[in-house]
């Protein structure tokens, strides 16, 4: 049996290191989206519209795009069919998308309204407020605060995404869902528990926002949907948005919810949710644009000081999470480009992003594709700031892995052939 010589092994190792270093270097330092930072708005608009137009027939069923500049809506585009049965087109002020985890961004406003009104305190334990359900007893369960839940640092391990229930089935109660959620998007049914010291580490938790939903109901003694409608949605002018599926049914507006297309562009029946705070705001693109505008205009819900606190890095949350907000990249005003992405099965994917420094923003809602909105949102961030988000870098790196592996394999073959030729020549 002939073994690989040390010199051959060394050559292969060096070649592999060179290829991997080249892939990492390109992904993290050289590769850039096909837009240039600082270009006029028409440049990023053309890129987004061209990409969405090209992808329309092969990778999503419907989409809505709104661009905001200096606080004003300056571009609107809609693509595809909002309702697969009637073939009605997307209407920006009427078509409602189920916003998946973008719902958390709006929920955070509702929570912080209670904080601003003095009905909650960010850093007080929430356990005394909870009467209908409590965390399973642990050494940490009494230490979780509102701040921890908003910033995903509560020490929870649920990792819950929710897929909801068919509309012909009853949803779980909040208490039952928190104890053992039956509509998990992946993995086995599980509950919400505190397994580590709160405030120390970040771990995304849909269950934490379901706890916040319960907290709002406990504090206000109202349904979560009613409180959010009266305290956040209506004051911000989001009159065509709701957290309550049954409101849409009772008012004959359910058909205005955008069809959920799967990744094969097949229409799937709508679903309704227990965990609405985490996963199920139904909102129009126009309403979400108004929501973006509220960040840089005086609004009747939250003060500028509260918004600044929500958009600041939180203890234990690394430098990329605030209170209910993803902090995508720093801006030039000692702040961040902020917002939230969302994706729900079968294939809903959305992004809402705002740069408070400039008043610029993007709203992009897509049915039929889980990932395109996030990728195009990253392109918008690069155009806006000249910086790549962490997800953009990882996406670029992932696209380089196959060529890198192929390059390493080809190098091994060439090195082996070269060694064999030299050996035969001797």
ZIRANOR-V75539 format. One record per backbone hydrogen bond with DSSP energy under -0.5 kcal/mol. CO is the residue of the C=O (numbers start at 1). NH is the residue of the N-H. If there is no record, write none. Layout:
{{CO & NH} {CO & NH}}
This chain:
{{1 & 3} {5 & 9} {6 & 10} {7 & 11} {8 & 12} {9 & 13} {10 & 14} {11 & 15} {12 & 16} {13 & 17} {14 & 18} {15 & 19} {16 & 20} {17 & 21} {18 & 22} {19 & 23} {20 & 24} {21 & 25} {22 & 26} {23 & 27} {24 & 28} {25 & 29} {25 & 30} {26 & 30} {26 & 31} {33 & 35} {36 & 39} {40 & 43} {40 & 44} {41 & 45} {42 & 46} {43 & 47} {44 & 48} {45 & 49} {46 & 50} {47 & 51} {48 & 52} {49 & 53} {50 & 54} {51 & 55} {52 & 56} {55 & 58} {55 & 59} {55 & 60} {56 & 60} {61 & 81} {62 & 367} {63 & 79} {64 & 365} {65 & 77} {66 & 363} {67 & 74} {67 & 75} {68 & 361} {69 & 72} {72 & 69} {72 & 74} {75 & 67} {77 & 65} {79 & 63} {80 & 82} {80 & 90} {82 & 84} {82 & 259} {83 & 87} {83 & 88} {88 & 82} {88 & 83} {91 & 94} {91 & 95} {92 & 286} {95 & 285} {96 & 258} {97 & 99} {97 & 283} {99 & 102} {100 & 103} {101 & 104} {101 & 105} {102 & 105} {102 & 106} {103 & 107} {104 & 108} {105 & 109} {106 & 109} {106 & 110} {107 & 111} {108 & 112} {109 & 113} {110 & 114} {111 & 115} {112 & 116} {113 & 117} {114 & 119} {114 & 120} {115 & 118} {121 & 124} {121 & 146} {122 & 147} {124 & 146} {126 & 129} {126 & 130} {127 & 130} {129 & 131} {138 & 141} {140 & 143} {144 & 126} {145 & 149} {146 & 150} {147 & 151} {148 & 153} {148 & 154} {149 & 152} {150 & 324} {152 & 203} {153 & 199} {155 & 195} {155 & 196} {160 & 206} {161 & 185} {165 & 272} {166 & 169} {173 & 177} {174 & 178} {175 & 179} {176 & 180} {178 & 192} {181 & 190} {183 & 163} {183 & 164} {190 & 181} {191 & 193} {192 & 136} {193 & 157} {193 & 195} {197 & 200} {205 & 209} {206 & 209} {206 & 210} {207 & 211} {208 & 212} {209 & 213} {210 & 214} {211 & 215} {212 & 216} {213 & 217} {214 & 218} {215 & 219} {216 & 220} {217 & 221} {223 & 227} {224 & 228} {225 & 229} {226 & 230} {227 & 231} {228 & 232} {228 & 233} {229 & 234} {232 & 236} {233 & 238} {234 & 237} {237 & 239} {238 & 241} {242 & 282} {243 & 245} {244 & 247} {244 & 248} {245 & 249} {246 & 250} {247 & 251} {248 & 253} {248 & 254} {249 & 252} {253 & 256} {254 & 257} {256 & 96} {259 & 261} {260 & 268} {262 & 265} {266 & 262} {268 & 260} {270 & 167} {272 & 165} {274 & 276} {275 & 279} {276 & 280} {279 & 100} {280 & 282} {281 & 99} {281 & 283} {282 & 242} {283 & 97} {284 & 288} {285 & 289} {286 & 290} {287 & 291} {288 & 292} {289 & 293} {290 & 294} {292 & 295} {293 & 296} {303 & 307} {304 & 308} {305 & 309} {306 & 310} {307 & 311} {309 & 312} {310 & 323} {314 & 317} {317 & 320} {320 & 327} {321 & 314} {322 & 324} {325 & 322} {326 & 328} {326 & 339} {329 & 337} {331 & 334} {335 & 331} {336 & 338} {336 & 356} {337 & 328} {337 & 329} {338 & 354} {339 & 326} {340 & 352} {342 & 350} {344 & 348} {347 & 368} {347 & 369} {348 & 344} {349 & 366} {350 & 342} {351 & 364} {352 & 340} {353 & 362} {354 & 338} {354 & 356} {355 & 358} {355 & 359} {355 & 360} {359 & 71} {360 & 355} {361 & 68} {362 & 353} {363 & 66} {364 & 351} {365 & 64} {366 & 349} {366 & 368} {367 & 61} {367 & 62} {371 & 375} {372 & 376} {373 & 377} {374 & 378} {375 & 379} {376 & 380} {377 & 381} {378 & 382} {379 & 383} {380 & 384} {381 & 385} {381 & 387} {382 & 386} {383 & 38} {389 & 393} {390 & 394} {391 & 395} {392 & 396} {393 & 397} {394 & 398} {395 & 399} {396 & 400} {397 & 400} {397 & 401} {398 & 401} {398 & 402} {400 & 404} {401 & 405} {402 & 406} {403 & 407} {404 & 408} {405 & 409} {406 & 410} {407 & 411} {408 & 412} {409 & 413} {410 & 414} {411 & 415} {412 & 416} {413 & 417} {414 & 418} {415 & 419} {416 & 420} {417 & 421} {418 & 422} {419 & 423} {420 & 424} {421 & 425} {422 & 426}}
